[in-house]
Amino acid sequence: MNDAGEETVLSSRSPDTTIFSLLHAAQALEDKLEDVLRQVGLSTPKYSVLAELSAAGTPLSLSELANKLSCVRSNMTQLVDRLEADHLVKRVDDCADRRGVKAAITDEGRVRHEAGAAAVARLHAEFSASVDESDRAALARLLSALG
């Protein structure tokens, strides 16, 4: 077998690293998202809660928030504690269940959410400007293979 034939055989035996490349890309994107949100005083989890409360337009129970954001209730309780300490949300009584409590976004929370949404929109725009349509289509095909 010649050298060229050997190379072909060896490369066909090389492990596919696509999954690891995707994981690395996801981590890099998450880091960029954290950076832009940090500039407006938010983390991704805090932004996510504010986005849910803003979209709902009404206070939500901590269980509802936990379900919407796919996390456990105890984590949501701690996250709402931090948001409340930052004056971005406040706990309010649940009129339908006097044992219950809901999280309501504050005016400061709305301002911070809007700043976060603008930062995320800029990140989207930068990404879209740097990746042409055919590459986005290829990425969409690759991601659809995952699931």
N, C-alpha and C positions, 0 to 999 in steps of 0.2 A: 504494500500500500504506500502511495506517495505521501509527502508531507501534507499536501492539501487535503487528501482523503482522510488522513489522521485527524486533522483539525476539525473536519466536519463531524467525524465520529465523536471526538471529544466534546465539541460544543453541543451536540445533541444529547450528551449525557449530563451536561451542566444543569444544576437545579434551576428552576424558574424562580426568580426573586420578585416577581410582580407583586405578590401579597406584601412583602416587606417594603417594597417601594411605595405602595399605597399607604401602609401604616406610617411610614416616614413622612409622606406628603400630608397625611391627615394631621400628624403632630405639628408639622411646620405651619399648616393653616390654623390650627388651634392656637399656636403661639402668637401668630399675627393677630388673631381675633382678640386674644387676651391683652395684647399690647395696645390695640386701638381702644378697647374698653377701659383699660387701666388709665388711659389719658383723660377719660371723663369720670374717673373715680368709681368704676364698676368692675366686677368680675363677670365671667360668663354666667355662672349660676345666678348672681344677683340680677343681671340683665334679663335672664330668662323669666324670673319671677315677675319683674316689673312689666315685661312684655305681655305675659299672661294676664296680669291684673289690668293692664291698660286695654288689652283686646276685649276682656270680659265686660269692662265698663261698670262692673259691680264688684263688691267684695266677694272673695272666694274663701271657702274653708281650706284649712291646711291640707286636709285629705284630698280635696279637689285639685289643689296645686300639685301635691305629690303625684297624683295620678296623671295629670297633664304633662308633668315633667319627668315621669318615670323614675321617681326616687321614693325612698321609704319615708314614712311620716316623720320619724325622729330627725332625719336629715333636714326635712322641710322646717321643722320646728326651730332647729338651730339656725338655719338660713334666715328665717323670718325674724328671729331674735337679732341677728346682725343687721338686717335691713331696718328693723325698728330702732336700733341703737343709732343708725345713720339718719334717722328721721325720713326714710324713704317709704316706709309703710307703717301702718298702725293697726293694732288689733281692735276689732269691734265685736260687739255681741252679735250673736246669730239670733235674729228675732224669731225664727222658726223653731229653734232649739236652744233654750236658755242655758244649757250646759255647753253649747258650742261657741266657738270663736272663729271669726273670719279675719282675713288680712285685707286691708284696704290701702290702695296707693295714695300717698299724700301729694300735695302740690309739688313739693321738692322731688318726690319720686317721679312725677310726670316730667318735670324738667330734665332730670337725669336720664330717664328713659328716652326722651326725645334726643338728647345729646348722644346717647348710645346708639340709637337707631340711625342717626346721621353718620356716626363713625362707621357703623357696619355697612351702610350704603356706600360710603367712600371706598371701603375695602372691596366691596362687590365691583364697583366701577373700575378700580385699579386692576383687579383680577381680569375683568372682562376686556379691558383695554390691552392687557398683556398676552391674552390667549385668543388666537383666532378661532373662527367658527368651526373649522374642520377639527381642530384639536378639542374643542368643547364637545363636539359630536362624538369623537373617539372616546373621550372620557365618559360621556354618558353611556356609551355602549359597554365600556369596561365595567362601570359601576352596576349596570343592569345585570351583568353576569354574576354579581355577588348575591343577587337575591330576589 
